[in-house]
Amino acid sequence: MSRKVCLITGATDGIGLITARELGKLGWTLALVSRNAQKGERVARELRQQCRNEEIYFKQADLSLQRDVRRVARDVAETYESLDILINNAGAIFWKEQKTAEGIEKTFALNHLNYFLLSNLLLDRLRSAPSARIINVASMAHRGVKIDLQDIENNKIYKKIRGGWIAYQRSKLANIMFSNALARRLEGESITCNSLHPGFVKTRFAKDNGGLFAALVSVGMTFGAISAEKGARTQIHLATSPEVEGISGKYFDLCKPKNPDAPALDEQAQELLWDVSESLTRNSQ
């Protein structure tokens, strides 16, 4: 059986790291993408030893920046003739409003536009695989919000007390909407696209925010979070299981298809979000 090629973003911590470890043990070629170059090289080196697999590589990119997304996509396209699995796992919450160096609100840039741009840039390599899968890590946090196209970069919502959390919720809703819209565009092709909820996982999530919010999340993780090993199960299932071969446009929780909130299934809203995302990424270099 030929060696599969898999790209995983946010692969140096949490469920991304566990996923890389388990897929590495299968002998797959892995491209691990993360922001911290020193940590990334160390993680790749350790995984090569743990998995007894020399085909594990690190590629540095700040995925909140479209120029870095484009650079890593070019690198992958030049390195690999085909790509079997793309796992869009990188994401974060920013309790206070931040802008990227490119002037885009950071939650929207990292958690959504990154998925949108990287997936579209790598479609040719995914099409070159016999059967490819795009896996987008969303969250149950998408429940209870709607996409506001008049405030797509969350400028208004950040003025509210819980603005950072609502911005994160919206980004996770956007992950599901994007997955479904892309799955429709890929109908009849050899590429599937699905999204998932990993669970409330004990990771470094929110710790970089500091203050009361980070403290509250830390307490919640202590008493209510699952391990990263458990949290990674659904995306590993979507990457490896023959049960999901040919299944596309679904939202998974605990390795089973589940119904997301109704706004995630609004095809008109999905298409409007696609148009806005396309407009915001079209001219980046």
C-alpha positions in Angstrom: 0.0 0.0 0.0 1.4 3.4 -0.9 2.4 5.8 1.8 -0.3 8.5 2.4 0.7 12.1 2.6 -1.0 14.2 5.3 -0.8 17.9 6.2 -1.8 18.8 9.7 -2.0 22.4 11.0 -1.6 23.3 14.6 0.3 20.0 15.0 2.7 20.9 17.9 0.2 20.8 20.7 -3.0 19.2 21.9 -5.1 17.2 19.5 -3.0 18.2 16.6 0.1 16.6 18.2 -1.8 13.4 19.2 -3.2 13.1 15.6 0.3 13.5 14.2 1.7 10.9 16.5 -1.0 8.3 15.6 -0.8 8.9 11.9 2.9 8.9 12.1 2.8 5.4 13.6 0.9 4.2 10.5 3.9 5.1 8.4 2.3 8.1 6.7 4.3 11.1 5.4 3.4 14.1 7.6 3.8 17.8 7.0 3.3 19.5 10.3 2.5 23.2 10.2 2.8 25.6 13.2 4.0 29.1 14.1 6.9 28.3 16.5 9.9 27.1 14.4 12.0 26.0 17.3 9.2 24.0 18.9 8.0 22.6 15.6 11.5 21.2 14.6 11.7 19.7 18.1 8.3 18.0 17.8 9.0 16.7 14.4 12.3 15.2 15.6 10.7 13.6 18.6 7.8 12.2 16.5 10.3 10.7 14.0 11.9 8.8 16.9 8.6 7.8 18.6 6.9 6.6 15.4 10.1 5.1 13.8 9.1 7.1 10.8 11.6 9.4 9.0 8.9 11.0 6.8 7.7 13.6 9.3 8.6 17.2 8.5 7.9 20.6 10.0 6.9 23.6 8.0 6.8 27.0 9.8 3.9 29.4 9.1 1.8 31.9 11.0 -1.5 30.8 9.6 -3.3 34.1 10.6 -1.3 35.7 7.8 -2.4 34.9 4.2 1.2 35.4 2.9 2.3 32.5 5.2 -0.7 30.4 4.1 0.2 30.9 0.5 3.9 30.2 1.2 3.3 26.9 2.9 0.8 25.9 0.2 3.4 26.5 -2.4 6.0 24.5 -0.4 3.6 21.6 -0.1 2.7 21.7 -3.8 6.4 21.7 -4.8 7.3 18.9 -2.4 4.5 16.4 -2.9 2.9 15.3 -6.1 -0.3 14.5 -4.3 -1.9 15.1 -0.9 -4.2 12.5 0.6 -5.3 14.2 3.8 -5.6 17.9 4.9 -6.4 18.4 8.5 -7.2 22.1 9.3 -6.7 22.0 13.0 -5.0 25.3 13.9 -7.1 27.8 15.8 -7.2 30.0 18.8 -9.4 32.4 20.8 -8.4 36.0 21.4 -10.3 37.5 24.3 -9.3 41.0 23.3 -9.6 42.3 19.7 -6.3 42.0 17.7 -5.5 42.7 14.1 -3.0 40.7 12.0 -0.1 42.5 10.3 -2.3 42.3 7.2 -5.0 44.3 9.0 -7.6 41.5 9.5 -9.2 40.6 12.8 -7.2 37.7 14.1 -9.9 35.3 15.2 -11.5 35.5 11.7 -8.2 35.4 10.0 -6.8 32.3 11.8 -9.8 30.3 12.5 -11.7 30.7 9.2 -9.8 32.5 6.4 -6.8 30.1 7.0 -9.0 27.1 6.5 -10.6 28.6 3.4 -7.5 29.7 1.7 -5.3 26.7 2.5 -7.9 24.2 1.4 -8.5 26.0 -1.9 -4.8 26.4 -2.7 -4.2 22.7 -2.2 -7.1 21.4 -4.2 -5.0 20.4 -7.2 -2.7 18.3 -5.0 -5.8 16.7 -3.3 -7.2 16.0 -6.7 -4.0 14.1 -7.6 -4.6 11.6 -4.8 -6.7 8.5 -5.5 -9.1 9.5 -2.7 -8.5 12.6 -0.6 -10.1 14.0 2.6 -10.3 17.5 4.0 -11.0 17.6 7.7 -12.0 20.8 9.4 -11.8 21.1 13.2 -14.9 23.1 14.3 -16.6 23.0 17.7 -19.9 22.6 19.5 -19.2 26.3 20.4 -20.8 27.2 17.1 -24.2 26.7 18.7 -26.3 29.8 19.5 -24.7 32.3 17.1 -25.1 33.4 13.4 -22.7 34.9 11.0 -23.1 38.6 10.7 -21.9 39.7 7.3 -22.2 43.3 8.3 -19.6 42.6 11.1 -17.7 39.8 9.5 -14.4 40.8 11.2 -16.2 41.1 14.6 -15.4 44.8 15.1 -18.8 45.5 16.7 -19.0 42.3 18.7 -15.6 42.9 20.4 -17.2 46.0 22.0 -19.4 43.6 24.1 -18.2 42.1 27.3 -18.1 38.5 25.9 -17.0 39.7 22.5 -14.0 37.5 22.3 -16.0 34.4 23.0 -18.7 35.3 20.5 -16.1 35.9 17.8 -14.7 32.5 18.5 -18.2 30.9 18.3 -18.8 32.6 14.9 -15.4 31.3 13.6 -16.4 27.8 14.5 -19.8 28.2 12.8 -17.9 29.5 9.8 -15.8 26.3 9.8 -18.9 24.1 9.4 -20.5 26.5 6.8 -17.3 26.5 4.8 -17.0 22.7 5.0 -20.5 22.2 3.6 -20.1 24.7 0.9 -16.8 23.1 -0.2 -18.3 19.7 -0.1 -21.0 20.8 -2.5 -18.4 22.1 -4.9 -16.5 18.8 -4.7 -19.5 16.6 -5.5 -18.6 14.0 -8.1 -14.9 14.3 -7.3 -12.6 12.1 -5.3 -12.3 14.6 -2.4 -14.5 14.6 0.7 -14.8 17.5 3.2 -16.2 17.1 6.7 -16.1 19.1 10.0 -16.0 17.9 13.6 -16.3 18.8 17.2 -13.4 17.4 19.2 -14.9 17.9 22.6 -13.8 20.2 25.5 -10.2 19.1 25.5 -7.5 19.8 28.1 -5.0 21.7 26.1 -3.3 25.1 26.1 -6.5 26.7 24.6 -7.0 30.3 25.8 -3.9 30.3 28.1 -2.1 33.0 26.0 -5.0 35.4 26.8 -4.1 35.6 30.5 -6.3 37.3 33.1 -9.6 36.0 34.5 -10.8 34.4 31.2 -7.7 32.1 31.0 -8.1 31.3 34.7 -11.7 30.3 34.3 -10.9 28.1 31.3 -8.1 26.5 33.2 -10.5 25.7 36.1 -13.0 24.3 33.7 -10.4 22.1 32.0 -9.3 20.8 35.4 -12.7 19.5 36.3 -14.5 19.0 33.0 -12.1 18.5 30.1 -11.2 15.3 28.3 -7.7 14.3 27.4 -6.1 15.3 24.1 -6.0 11.6 23.3 -9.8 11.4 23.5 -10.2 14.7 21.8 -8.2 13.6 18.8 -10.2 10.4 18.2 -12.8 12.0 15.8 -10.3 13.6 13.5 -8.2 10.4 13.5 -11.3 8.5 12.6 -12.1 10.9 9.8 -8.6 10.6 8.5 -8.2 6.8 8.6 -11.6 5.0 8.8 -13.0 3.2 5.7 -16.4 3.8 7.3 -16.3 7.5 6.1 -15.0 6.8 2.6 -17.2 8.9 0.3 -19.0 10.7 3.1 -18.9 14.4 2.6 -20.5 17.6 4.0 -21.2 16.2 7.4 -20.5 17.4 11.0 -19.1 14.7 13.3 -19.0 14.4 17.1 -17.7 11.3 18.9 -16.9 9.8 15.5 -20.6 9.9 14.4 -22.4 12.4 12.2 -24.5 14.9 14.2 -26.8 17.7 13.3 -25.1 21.2 13.8 -27.3 24.2 14.6 -29.6 25.3 11.8 -27.5 28.4 10.8 -24.7 26.1 9.8 -26.9 24.4 7.3 -28.2 27.6 5.6 -26.9 27.3 2.1 -27.6 30.9 1.1 -25.6 32.1 4.1 -22.8 29.6 3.2 -22.6 31.1 -0.2 -22.5 34.6 1.0 -19.7 33.7 3.5 -17.8 32.0 0.6 -18.1 35.2 -1.5 -16.8 37.4 1.4 -14.0 35.0 2.1 -13.0 34.8 -1.6 -13.0 38.6 -1.7 -10.8 38.9 1.4 -8.2 36.4 0.1 -8.2 37.2 -3.6 -5.5 39.8 -3.6 -3.2 38.5 -0.9 0.4 37.7 -2.0 
